[in-house]
């Protein structure tokens, strides 16, 4: 924000809509740019509800929270949060299957060769065991254990990261408090009019129900699926991915907690979609994501209620969505963040990550002046890549299946998928290699976890593995497996860790 005449500088950002997306955006901008004199205003109406079901996250949120100065203990107590080391997938490739996508590595590389290549060569040896047993976060998940990672790169306790599971309805008020403490101005009201410049088409101001007119240089649309600015005003258009990801509805309901407090989210495949289970300190969040083309709302709701662990705490509510994204997430002087920009179903807990990434990219590209052309093009390019690569990863879960017990799974198993995904699957089948990329959320261990978990097994392996004797590899695997088990066993019980480290609700 330097080198431009003061009359042309971006001085006022107006965020339309609160909830998780709105308050994360406002708090992020205020924390990082507030010292420059930038004025940040957020407009929201208490009369408009928020979705409030994005309760599971990815490890990137810890970096976001740390960057904007959020205290972890305060945050976790205020949002009834638990720790998360991965996501368990049940019944996806076959009924009865279970695997965990961990937030960490599998084993340790040797002589520059990824660990899974050694395991792949030996996987049919009865003494070797499944790949899961060589991932510390997976072993910890199965034991219900948690410990913060070590900073010592020589320790196996440094081979994983963690995320959070929290109450989204409590998170937005927490972020509001954080943002207002850093100078965000909140205005209560409903937007009834959007005004645009007659020549450029840029948004100049919005009018509220009480007649107030709020002007701005840059507007952020956080109005959810409605897309008040990005779509209703600017008519940006929407790119649908429903052919690849046909689930278009979700029914959500909380229930009482039952059993130990597990440090992972569970996704269980059903006849026309899948069910989530998210353990929080005070309750369990549950939902059923499904395709209305393959089942009814009533049947989906019944399938969810029939599989709850505890007593219902509220009436189930149905959400409707269309998988895809806006054709431009930054159009003219408006940036769409959150559901207003697009939606990829919550199978891999990417919703809040995409909010965070939208904010991060905006901060990286925040413009000097009112000419945003170059910044908008780069923002859209990077965010398009994020959406497309997450899309491919989600499709993999559905497409790589042997299930043929319903019309839904027959469709998903046989459908044509993007070439970018086909290429990744074929490379892995041939040699166990993962084609990595510079920009994109999911790294090599994530692809390994899901490809193998969905029963895509390589027919070959990295030839360099043969430089080691099979007995030597077997000894190395046995030692590492024992080391992982002992390290996980030495961790604290997850629930006890929350209580003894001042992270439980009572500390709020």
C-alpha positions in Angstrom: 0.0 0.0 0.0 2.6 2.5 -1.1 3.6 4.6 -4.0 0.1 5.8 -5.0 -1.5 9.2 -4.8 -3.6 9.5 -1.7 -6.8 10.3 -3.6 -6.6 7.0 -5.4 -5.6 4.8 -2.5 -7.9 2.1 -1.2 -9.0 3.5 2.1 -12.2 1.7 2.9 -13.1 -1.9 2.8 -16.7 -2.9 3.3 -17.5 -6.5 4.2 -21.1 -7.5 3.6 -22.2 -10.4 5.8 -21.0 -11.8 9.1 -20.7 -15.4 10.1 -17.5 -17.3 9.8 -16.4 -15.9 6.4 -17.3 -12.3 7.2 -15.6 -12.1 10.6 -12.6 -14.1 9.6 -12.1 -11.6 6.7 -12.7 -8.5 8.8 -10.4 -9.8 11.6 -7.7 -10.8 9.1 -7.7 -7.5 7.3 -7.7 -5.5 10.5 -4.9 -7.6 12.1 -2.6 -7.3 9.1 -3.5 -4.0 7.5 -5.2 -2.0 10.3 -2.0 -0.2 11.1 -1.9 1.4 7.6 -5.0 3.4 8.3 -7.3 1.2 6.3 -10.9 1.4 7.5 -12.8 -1.8 7.7 -16.6 -1.9 8.1 -18.7 -5.0 8.4 -22.4 -5.0 7.7 -24.6 -7.8 9.0 -28.2 -8.3 10.1 -29.1 -10.3 13.2 -32.3 -11.2 11.3 -30.3 -13.2 8.7 -29.1 -16.6 10.0 -25.8 -18.2 9.2 -25.1 -21.7 8.0 -22.9 -22.6 11.0 -22.0 -26.2 10.2 -18.4 -25.9 9.1 -17.1 -27.4 12.3 -14.1 -29.4 11.1 -10.9 -27.7 9.8 -7.4 -28.4 8.4 -4.1 -27.6 10.0 -3.8 -24.4 8.0 -6.2 -22.7 10.4 -3.7 -22.8 13.2 -1.3 -20.7 11.0 -4.1 -18.2 10.3 -5.0 -17.9 14.0 -1.4 -17.5 15.0 -0.8 -14.9 12.3 -3.6 -12.7 13.4 -2.8 -13.1 17.1 -5.5 -15.5 18.3 -4.6 -17.2 21.6 -5.2 -21.0 21.2 -6.4 -21.7 24.7 -8.9 -18.8 24.6 -10.1 -19.8 21.2 -10.6 -23.5 22.1 -12.4 -22.7 25.3 -14.7 -20.2 23.7 -15.6 -22.5 20.8 -15.8 -25.8 22.7 -13.1 -27.0 20.4 -11.3 -30.3 20.2 -8.1 -31.3 18.4 -8.1 -33.1 15.1 -5.3 -35.3 13.7 -7.1 -36.6 10.6 -10.3 -37.8 9.0 -11.6 -41.4 9.1 -13.3 -42.8 6.0 -15.6 -45.7 6.6 -17.3 -47.9 3.9 -16.0 -45.9 1.0 -14.1 -48.4 -1.3 -16.1 -51.4 0.2 -18.5 -51.8 3.0 -16.5 -52.6 6.1 -13.4 -50.7 5.0 -11.9 -48.0 7.2 -8.9 -45.8 6.7 -7.7 -42.4 8.1 -6.4 -39.5 6.1 -3.8 -38.1 8.6 -2.3 -34.7 8.9 1.2 -36.0 8.7 3.7 -38.3 7.1 3.8 -42.0 6.5 7.1 -43.4 7.9 10.4 -41.7 7.1 12.1 -41.3 3.7 15.3 -43.3 3.2 18.0 -42.2 0.7 15.6 -39.8 -0.9 13.0 -42.5 -1.6 9.5 -41.9 0.0 8.7 -44.4 2.7 5.5 -45.7 1.0 7.7 -47.1 -1.8 9.5 -49.4 0.6 6.2 -50.4 2.2 4.7 -51.0 -1.3 7.4 -53.5 -2.2 6.8 -55.4 1.1 3.0 -54.9 1.5 2.2 -58.6 0.9 4.5 -59.8 3.6 2.3 -60.9 6.6 4.7 -59.3 9.1 4.6 -55.8 7.5 1.0 -54.7 8.3 -1.1 -51.9 6.8 0.5 -48.5 5.9 -1.7 -46.8 8.7 0.5 -48.4 11.3 3.5 -46.3 10.1 1.7 -42.9 10.5 2.0 -41.5 14.0 -1.2 -39.4 13.7 -3.2 -42.4 12.5 -2.0 -44.6 15.4 -2.7 -41.7 17.9 -6.2 -41.4 16.4 -6.9 -45.1 16.9 -5.8 -44.8 20.5 -7.7 -41.6 21.2 -4.4 -39.8 22.1 -3.1 -36.3 21.5 0.1 -34.3 22.0 1.3 -31.1 20.3 4.0 -31.8 17.7 7.6 -31.5 18.6 9.8 -28.7 17.1 12.7 -31.2 16.9 12.9 -32.4 13.3 14.8 -35.5 14.5 11.8 -36.6 16.5 9.0 -38.8 15.1 6.7 -36.4 17.1 7.5 -33.7 14.5 6.0 -35.7 11.6 2.4 -34.4 12.0 0.3 -31.3 12.4 -3.1 -30.7 13.9 -6.3 -28.9 13.2 -9.5 -28.1 15.3 -13.1 -29.2 15.5 -15.2 -26.4 16.9 -18.7 -25.0 17.2 -19.1 -22.7 14.2 -21.9 -20.8 15.9 -19.5 -19.9 18.6 -16.6 -19.2 16.3 -18.1 -16.2 14.5 -18.8 -14.3 17.7 -15.2 -15.1 18.9 -13.8 -13.7 15.6 -16.1 -10.6 15.9 -14.6 -9.8 19.3 -11.1 -10.3 17.9 -11.9 -8.0 14.9 -13.6 -5.3 16.8 -10.7 -5.1 19.3 -8.5 -4.3 16.2 -10.7 -1.6 14.8 -13.4 -3.2 12.7 -16.6 -1.2 12.7 -19.8 -3.3 12.8 -23.1 -1.9 11.4 -26.3 -3.7 12.1 -28.6 -3.7 9.1 -29.9 -5.4 6.0 -28.6 -4.3 2.6 -31.5 -3.2 0.4 -29.6 -1.5 -2.5 -26.3 -1.8 -4.3 -25.0 1.2 -6.2 -22.6 0.9 -9.1 -20.5 3.4 -11.1 -22.2 4.1 -14.4 -19.0 3.8 -16.4 -16.8 1.2 -14.6 -19.6 -0.9 -13.1 -17.7 -0.9 -9.8 -19.7 -0.9 -6.6 -19.7 2.5 -5.0 -21.9 2.0 -2.0 -24.8 0.0 -0.4 -28.0 1.2 1.1 -29.4 -0.2 4.3 -33.0 -0.8 5.3 -32.9 2.3 7.6 -31.7 4.5 4.7 -28.0 4.6 5.6 -25.6 4.6 2.7 -22.2 3.0 3.2 -19.5 3.8 0.7 -16.3 1.8 0.1 -13.4 1.4 -2.3 -13.3 -2.4 -2.1 -16.2 -4.7 -1.2 -16.1 -8.3 0.2 -19.2 -10.4 -0.4 -19.7 -12.8 2.5 -23.4 -13.2 2.0 -23.3 -17.0 1.6 -25.0 -18.8 -1.3 -27.2 -15.7 -2.0 -24.2 -13.8 -3.4 -25.8 -10.4 -3.0 -22.9 -8.5 -4.5 -21.0 -11.0 -6.6 -24.1 -12.4 -8.3 -27.2 -10.4 -7.7 -25.5 -7.1 -8.5 -22.5 -8.0 -10.7 -24.0 -11.1 -12.4 -20.7 -12.9 -12.4 -22.0 -16.4 -13.2 -21.4 -19.8 -11.7 -19.5 -22.8 -12.9 -21.3 -25.9 -11.8 -19.4 -29.1 -11.0 -22.5 -31.1 -10.1 -21.7 -33.7 -12.8 -18.6 -34.7 -10.9 -20.0 -34.0 -7.4 -23.7 -34.6 -7.5 -24.4 -34.3 -3.8 -26.5 -31.1 -3.5 -28.0 -31.3 0.0 -27.1 -31.8 3.6 -29.2 -32.4 6.7 -27.4 -31.5 10.0 -28.2 -32.1 13.6 -26.3 -32.1 16.9 -26.6 -34.8 19.5 -25.3 -35.6 23.0 -21.7 -36.8 23.2 -21.2 -40.5 23.7 -17.9 -42.4 24.3 -14.4 -41.1 24.4 -13.5 -37.7 22.9 -11.8 -38.7 19.7 -9.2 -36.5 17.9 -10.6 -37.0 14.4 -13.6 -36.4 12.2 -15.5 -39.4 10.7 -17.0 -39.6 7.2 -19.2 -42.8 6.7 -20.3 -43.6 3.2 -24.1 -44.1 2.7 -26.3 -45.2 -0.2 -26.5 -41.8 -1.8 -23.8 -39.8 -0.1 -22.1 -39.8 3.3 -22.5 -39.0 7.0 -20.2 -36.8 9.1 -19.5 -37.1 12.8 -17.5 -34.3 14.5 -16.8 -34.6 18.3 -16.9 -31.3 20.2 -16.4 -30.7 23.9 -20.1 -30.2 24.6 -21.8 -32.2 21.9 -21.3 -34.1 18.7 -22.0 -32.5 15.3 -23.6 -34.8 12.7 -24.7 -34.5 9.2 -25.6 -36.3 6.0 -24.5 -35.0 2.6 -26.5 -36.6 -0.2 -27.7 -36.3 -3.8 -31.4 -35.4 -4.1 -31.3 -37.2 -7.5 -30.7 -40.5 -5.7 -32.6 -40.2 -2.4 -35.3 -38.2 -0.7 -35.0 -35.6 2.0 -37.0 -37.8 4.4 -34.9 -40.9 3.7 -31.6 -38.9 4.1 -32.8 -37.5 7.4 -33.9 -40.9 8.7 -30.5 -42.4 7.8 -28.8 -39.7 9.8 -31.0 -40.0 12.9 -30.8 -43.8 12.9 -27.0 -43.6 13.2 -26.6 -41.0 15.9 -24.5 -41.9 18.9 -26.6 -39.9 21.4 -29.8 -38.1 22.1 -30.9 -35.4 19.6 -30.3 -31.8 20.8 -32.2 -30.0 18.1 -34.4 -30.5 15.1 -32.6 -31.6 11.9 -32.2 -28.8 9.3 -31.7 -29.2 5.6 -29.2 -27.1 3.5 -29.3 -26.9 -0.2 -26.2 -26.2 -2.3 -24.7 -26.4 -5.8 -21.1 -27.6 -6.0 -18.9 -25.3 -8.0 -17.6 -21.8 -8.0 -18.2 -18.3 -9.3 -16.6 -17.7 -12.7 -14.6 -14.9 -11.1 -14.1 -14.7 -7.3 -12.7 -11.2 -7.8 -15.0 -9.2 -10.1 -14.5 -5.4 -10.5 -14.0 -4.2 -7.0 -15.8 -7.1 -5.3 -14.2 -10.2 -3.8 -16.4 -13.2 -2.9 -15.2 -15.1 0.1 -16.9 -18.2 1.6 -20.1 -19.7 0.2 -20.7 -16.6 -1.9 -17.6 -17.6 -3.9 -18.2 -21.3 -4.3 -18.9 -24.5 -2.4 -17.1 -27.8 -2.4 -18.8 -30.3 -0.1 -17.3 -30.7 3.3 -15.8 -34.2 2.7 -12.3 -33.1 3.4 -13.1 -30.1 5.7 -12.0 -27.6 3.1 -14.7 -24.9 3.5 -13.0 -22.8 6.2 -9.6 -23.5 4.4 -11.0 -21.8 1.3 -12.2 -18.8 3.4 -8.7 -18.6 4.9 -7.0 -18.9 1.5 -9.2 -16.3 0.0 -8.3 -13.9 2.8 -4.6 -14.8 2.6 -4.5 -14.2 -1.2 -6.3 -10.9 -0.8 -3.7 -9.8 1.8 -0.9 -10.9 -0.5 -2.4 -9.0 -3.5 -4.0 -6.1 -1.6 -4.0 -3.2 -4.2 -2.4 0.2 -3.9 -5.0 1.9 -5.9 -8.5 1.6 -7.4 -7.1 -0.1 -10.5 -7.3 -3.7 -9.5 -7.0 -5.4 -12.9 -3.6 -7.1 -12.4 -4.3 -8.1 -8.8 -7.8 -9.5 -9.7 -6.4 -11.6 -12.5 -3.7 -13.2 -10.3 -6.2 -13.7 -7.4 -8.6 -15.5 -9.7 -5.9 -17.6 -11.3 -4.6 -18.8 -7.9 -8.0 -19.4 -6.4 -9.2 -21.3 -9.5 -6.3 -23.7 -9.0 -7.2 -24.1 -5.3 -10.8 -25.0 -6.2 -10.0 -27.3 -9.1 -7.4 -29.3 -7.2 -9.6 -29.7 -4.2 -12.4 -30.7 -6.6 -10.2 -33.5 -8.0 -9.2 -34.8 -4.6 -12.9 -35.0 -3.5 -13.9 -36.8 -6.7 -11.2 -39.4 -6.0 -13.0 -40.5 -2.9 -16.2 -41.2 -4.8 -14.8 -42.5 -8.1 -12.2 -44.9 -6.8 -14.7 -47.4 -5.3 -15.8 -50.9 -5.7 -19.3 -50.3 -4.4 -22.2 -51.3 -6.6 -25.0 -51.5 -4.1 -26.9 -48.4 -5.2 -27.5 -46.3 -8.3 -25.5 -43.5 -6.7 -22.3 -45.5 -6.3 -22.7 -47.1 -9.8 -22.9 -43.5 -11.2 -19.9 -42.3 -9.2 -17.8 -45.4 -10.1 -18.4 -45.2 -13.8 -18.5 -41.5 -14.5 -15.9 -39.7 -16.6 -13.6 -37.6 -14.4 -11.4 -34.6 -15.1 -8.2 -35.5 -17.1 -6.1 -33.9 -14.3 -7.4 -36.6 -11.9 -7.1 -39.5 -14.4 -3.4 -38.7 -14.9 -2.7 -38.7 -11.2 -4.5 -42.1 -10.7 -2.7 -43.7 -13.7 0.8 -42.5 -12.5 0.2 -44.0 -9.0 -1.1 -47.3 -10.4 2.0 -47.6 -12.5 4.7 -46.8 -10.1 3.3 -45.6 -6.8 4.4 -42.0 -7.7 2.4 -38.9 -6.9 2.6 -36.0 -9.3 3.1 -33.0 -7.0 2.4 -29.4 -7.7 3.5 -26.0 -6.5 0.1 -24.6 -5.7 -2.6 -26.7 -4.1 -3.9 -27.8 -0.8 -3.3 -31.6 -0.6 0.3 -32.8 -0.5 1.8 -36.2 -1.3 0.8 -38.0 2.0 -2.8 -37.0 1.5 -3.0 -38.5 -1.9 -1.2 -41.7 -0.7 -3.7 -42.1 2.1 -6.8 -41.7 -0.1 -5.5 -43.6 -3.1 -4.5 -46.6 -1.0 -7.5 -46.2 1.2 -9.8 -46.4 -1.8 -7.9 -49.6 -2.9 -6.0 -48.2 -5.8 -2.8 -50.2 -5.5 0.4 -49.6 -7.6 1.5 -52.4 -9.8 5.1 -51.3 -9.5 7.4 -49.3 -7.2 10.4 -47.0 -7.3 13.3 -49.1 -8.6 15.7 -47.5 -6.1 14.0 -49.5 -3.3 15.8 -52.6 -4.7 19.1 -51.2 -3.7 18.3 -52.4 -0.1 18.0 -56.0 0.8 14.5 -57.2 1.6 15.5 -58.4 5.1 17.0 -55.0 5.8 13.8 -53.3 4.7 11.8 -55.7 6.8 13.9 -54.9 9.9 13.5 -51.2 9.3 9.8 -51.4 8.9 9.4 -53.5 12.1 11.5 -51.0 14.1 9.6 -48.0 12.8 6.2 -49.6 13.4 7.1 -50.3 17.0 8.5 -46.8 17.4 5.2 -45.3 16.2 3.1 -47.4 18.5 5.3 -46.5 21.5 5.2 -42.8 20.7 1.4 -42.7 20.4 1.0 -44.7 23.6 3.1 -42.1 25.4 0.7 -39.3 24.4 -2.1 -38.0 26.7 -5.7 -39.1 26.4 -7.2 -36.5 24.1 -10.0 -35.5 26.6 -7.5 -35.3 29.5 -5.2 -33.1 27.4 -7.9 -30.6 26.9 -8.8 -30.5 30.6 -5.3 -30.4 32.0 -4.0 -27.8 29.5 -6.7 -25.1 30.2 -8.4 -25.7 26.8 -11.8 -26.9 28.1 -15.0 -24.9 28.1 -14.7 -24.2 31.8 -11.6 -22.1 31.0 -13.6 -19.7 28.9 
